[in-house]
Amino acid sequence: MTRCLHVLVSGKVQQVGFRAATRREALQLGVTGHARNLADGQVEVVMSGEEEAVTALAQWLRRGPALARVDRLRVDPLPTQRFDDFVIRQQPSASPMTVAFVLFDQIEPMDLAGPFEVFSTAARLHRRAHPAAPALFELITVAEQPGRVVRSRGDLLLMPSHGLDQHPAIDLLLLPGGDIDALLDRTTLIDWIATTAQGAQITATVCTGAFLAAQAGLLAGRRVTTHWEDCAELAARFGDLQVVEGVRYLDEGKVVTSAGVAAGIDMALHLLTRLRSLHLALDTARQMAHRWRPANEQD
């Protein structure tokens, strides 16, 4: 049985020596993965292999290889089967990353609330652990008409914090789904999405938010996904897309798309892993009492 190992190491860590020693030991045991530095002097180890080999590596780490102190060690299935998902990771900067959620009438509430909760919970956990450190995220909402209440599906009332022409620089642009048919012809909104995505590090979509990204020209030629009920329509409307069914999310680098509703939580946790650390993403999922599912699973 294949198992996964996640370790957080701190203390007096000789980072280069510890990473090298860990990789040598893993290689001897036939375990593969990564050992990477985090911003606060810790080292994160993510490894995968046969259960016996992973257990042996865990025991080696528990004994303490004289270079560090093991603060946390978990051996369990991790929420991915692609360890290259963890390669692209940015260290926290002096200013928070701005995550912008686009609001519109008949938005699906969970498409917004799920990812919003992931990033807000992660920011809260980081602040609790590092009270003197800069904030991780600034979360904003953007709509065509600032100051106007947006009415979601089910009549949840939402007040956007910013308009299209007045907001801070956006690092992560998130497009929720909902009833988006009327939005596809709103040139002002679609042009704003296209322009904003050029300056953002990542544009992410939940559910039918993929239609907005496609209309803005962000998905051409890419592998994408959306709610299972809308995959055929997305493929029919935008023939240059490779629409994939049966996945929770797809990461195409600068663009990440997810399936419907609750899948947005899984995608946001994946983004948190990619942008910050697997350690923080696992803690966030645990805090939310959310069972984080592999990318290739679907209901």
LINHUQUI-V358822 format. One record per backbone hydrogen bond with DSSP energy under -1.0 kcal/mol. NH is the residue of the N-H (numbers start at 1). CO is the residue of the C=O. Records with the same first field share a line. If there is no record, write none. Layout:
BEGIN
NH = CO, CO
END
This chain:
BEGIN
3 = 49
5 = 47
6 = 74
7 = 45
8 = 72
9 = 43
10 = 69
13 = 11
14 = 67
15 = 13
18 = 14
19 = 15
20 = 16
21 = 17
22 = 18
23 = 19
24 = 20
25 = 21
26 = 22
27 = 23
28 = 24
29 = 25
31 = 26
32 = 48
34 = 46
36 = 44
38 = 42
41 = 38
43 = 9
44 = 36
45 = 7
46 = 34
47 = 5
48 = 32
49 = 3
51 = 1
54 = 50
55 = 51
56 = 52
57 = 53
58 = 54
59 = 55
60 = 56
61 = 57
62 = 58
63 = 59
69 = 10
71 = 8
72 = 8
74 = 6
76 = 4
80 = 78
85 = 82
86 = 83
87 = 84
97 = 136
99 = 138
100 = 172
101 = 140
102 = 174
103 = 142
106 = 151
107 = 104
108 = 177
112 = 108
113 = 109
114 = 110
116 = 112
117 = 113
118 = 114
119 = 115
120 = 116
121 = 117
122 = 118
123 = 119
124 = 120
125 = 121
126 = 122
127 = 123
128 = 124
129 = 125
130 = 126
133 = 130
138 = 97
140 = 99
142 = 101
143 = 162
148 = 145
150 = 158
152 = 156
153 = 107
155 = 152
158 = 150
162 = 141
166 = 163
171 = 98
172 = 98
173 = 202
174 = 100
175 = 204
179 = 106
180 = 178
184 = 180
186 = 183
187 = 185
190 = 186
191 = 187
192 = 188
193 = 189
194 = 190
195 = 191
196 = 192
197 = 193
198 = 194
200 = 196
201 = 171
202 = 171
203 = 254
204 = 173
205 = 256
206 = 175
207 = 259
209 = 206
210 = 207
211 = 208
213 = 209
214 = 210
215 = 211
216 = 212
217 = 214
218 = 213
221 = 240
222 = 219
224 = 242
230 = 227
234 = 230
235 = 231
236 = 232
237 = 233
238 = 234
241 = 238
242 = 222
244 = 224
248 = 295
250 = 257
252 = 255
254 = 252
256 = 203
257 = 250
258 = 205
259 = 248
263 = 260
264 = 261
265 = 262
267 = 263
268 = 264
269 = 265
270 = 266
271 = 267
272 = 268
273 = 269
274 = 270
275 = 271
276 = 272
281 = 277
282 = 278
283 = 279
284 = 280
285 = 281
286 = 282
287 = 283
288 = 284
289 = 286
290 = 285
297 = 294
END
